[in-house]
Amino acid sequence: MLKRKEFILGAAAGLTLAAAATAGGVINWPGAHAEPQAVNRITPVPANGDAFTPPPGAPSSFATIFDQVSPAVVQIDVTVKVDQPQGGAFQIPGLPFQFVPPQGRGGQGNDEPQTTQGAGSGFFISQDGFIVTNNHVVADATEIKVKMSDGRELPARLIGRDPGTDLAVIKVEGNDFKYVSFEETAEPRVGDWVIAIGNPFGLGGTATAGIVSAKARDIDPSGYNDYIQIDAAINRGNSGGPTFDIHGRVIGVNSAIYSPTGGSVGIGFAIPAETAKNVTTRLMQGQSIERGYVGVAIQDIPKGAVEALALPANTKGAYVGEVTPDGPAQKAGVQVGDVVVQVNGRDIDGSTELRRMVAATEAGQSVRFTVIRDGRRQEINIRAAKRPSEEELAASSGGNDEAPVPGFSSGATVEGMKVSPLNAAARQRFGLADDVQGVVVTETVPGSKAAQLGIPVGSIIQRANNQVVTSPADLERAIAAARAAGRPGVLLMVRSQRGGAISVVLELPRN
């Protein structure tokens, strides 16, 4: 599973998350304080036009690069206030497990706020004290301290942060700091050498080396980063630290790892320098990061949906699974089930491209969707609004436990699923408004296509091949129509108990 936002707070029980920040003891870093200067231009770029050819002697040693750039890399220690429920454990919003406060820390008494400690990495981006790190390292911090490679500890303040790209800028007072800069003139290639420096497990001043394994990795649910994948070891505490190329240029900001164990398995992800520079420069200038918003939940066209919906062959685009009530898209006429194939006249490959094009639209500007609805193309002009914060969007999405719920009326078994109408008990259990329609899945038959899809008990099927479903009979009719038309499957819009909606294709066995 993907372990994003590798940040650990305090002493945690049962941790498997690959967190790139860790509390605990810290070892002093090697290195000496020096006069302020950009320290990551240590070798000239070769004149042969190959911007990533290693300098003479590489990669026999990375010592020269480390000696030059490590003074610009810092450890970031944070204090975070959390509400501790009775029983001692507490939940950090956005993380799927609980923490136990470390011994000797936190407030006293059940009703007093608790604090815990965390640590991550960062790096100076200017001589006057601006430091780049990850948003998830400092997002909820009540106190931030920076420890430098020469042992100095300085208080820091938050300048700005952007949850959408997981970037933040903090600042310490002073004007004599060594700093590094983002690479702006060349992009690394798959196979190029990289060096990651940071604070894994609180050890400080640690360098690891590897190569660029892949580029443009789309692992971000917000869709704003095309991550660089590297195999240099990144562990808990590396969050916010820099990734350098063989010339000592910052090509990325370490942010995530993929790990089944919680430790490095050689799959790490860094935010590209181009994105990081653009966002952090604006934050340093006191600007907030604003993005366009139209109010739709989208996904890539599910496998098999082109055939299930009788769309033209090779149709690419994004499927609209939800439309926010009273949002810009709904006001403009966008409907659930629309397939967006163009934005502003430009073909799109999938939901990520659509999301980024909308995000790049300023509030108040118009964005034009070309959609396929009922087999016909039509254009819809939408006036974009300012995108709400990630916290506001998360709060509005709701959430429910995934436990089966008793009290449903009797239903029908349809293609390996037992489905029932939504009754008062179901609406109360899931907190559903009266205008939410669909049928609830109360059981799946082992070995059936529905079970293979992983549709969980308690899911709500709201549409079948873009037809509204309000009863088991509606679902049966839609499936029968798909069979009669010779279609290999039926596209279901399924709402989970946590409030999100996805669309999946239920394969129909041949008679």
HELIX and SHEET records of a PDB file:
HELIX    1   1 ALA A   63  VAL A   69  1                                   7    
HELIX    2   2 SER A   70  ALA A   72  5                                   3    
HELIX    3   3 ASN A  135  VAL A  138  1                                   4    
HELIX    4   4 PRO A  200  GLY A  202  5                                   3    
HELIX    5   5 ALA A  273  MET A  284  1                                  12    
HELIX    6   6 ALA A  305  ALA A  308  1                                   4    
HELIX    7   7 PRO A  328  ALA A  332  1                                   5    
HELIX    8   8 SER A  351  ALA A  359  1                                   9    
HELIX    9   9 GLU A  390  SER A  396  1                                   7    
HELIX   10  10 ALA A  424  PHE A  430  1                                   7    
HELIX   11  11 LYS A  449  LEU A  453  1                                   5    
HELIX   12  12 PRO A  472  ALA A  484  1                                  13    
SHEET    1   A 7 LEU A   2  ARG A   4  0                                        
SHEET    2   A 7 VAL A 250  TYR A 258 -1                                        
SHEET    3   A 7 PRO A 242  ASP A 245 -1                                        
SHEET    4   A 7 TRP A 193  GLY A 198 -1                                        
SHEET    5   A 7 THR A 206  ARG A 217 -1                                        
SHEET    6   A 7 TYR A 227  ILE A 230 -1                                        
SHEET    7   A 7 GLY A 268  PRO A 272 -1                                        
SHEET    1   B 7 VAL A  73  VAL A  82  0                                        
SHEET    2   B 7 GLN A 114  PHE A 124 -1                                        
SHEET    3   B 7 PHE A 130  ASN A 134 -1                                        
SHEET    4   B 7 LEU A 167  LYS A 171 -1                                        
SHEET    5   B 7 GLU A 153  ASP A 162 -1                                        
SHEET    6   B 7 ALA A 141  LYS A 147 -1                                        
SHEET    7   B 7 VAL A  73  VAL A  82 -1                                        
SHEET    1   C 2 PHE A  90  GLN A  91  0                                        
SHEET    2   C 2 GLN A  98  PHE A  99 -1                                        
SHEET    1   D 2 GLY A 292  TYR A 293  0                                        
SHEET    2   D 2 ALA A 385  LYS A 386 -1                                        
SHEET    1   E 4 VAL A 296  ASP A 300  0                                        
SHEET    2   E 4 ALA A 318  VAL A 323 -1                                        
SHEET    3   E 4 VAL A 339  VAL A 343 -1                                        
SHEET    4   E 4 ARG A 346  ASP A 347 -1                                        
SHEET    1   F 5 VAL A 296  ASP A 300  0                                        
SHEET    2   F 5 ALA A 318  VAL A 323 -1                                        
SHEET    3   F 5 VAL A 339  VAL A 343 -1                                        
SHEET    4   F 5 SER A 366  ARG A 373 -1                                        
SHEET    5   F 5 ARG A 376  ARG A 383 -1                                        
SHEET    1   G 5 ALA A 412  VAL A 414  0                                        
SHEET    2   G 5 MET A 417  PRO A 421 -1                                        
SHEET    3   G 5 VAL A 439  THR A 444 -1                                        
SHEET    4   G 5 ILE A 460  ALA A 464 -1                                        
SHEET    5   G 5 GLN A 467  VAL A 468 -1                                        
SHEET    1   H 6 ALA A 412  VAL A 414  0                                        
SHEET    2   H 6 MET A 417  PRO A 421 -1                                        
SHEET    3   H 6 VAL A 439  THR A 444 -1                                        
SHEET    4   H 6 ILE A 460  ALA A 464 -1                                        
SHEET    5   H 6 GLY A 489  ARG A 495 -1                                        
SHEET    6   H 6 ALA A 501  GLU A 507 -1                                        
END                                                                             
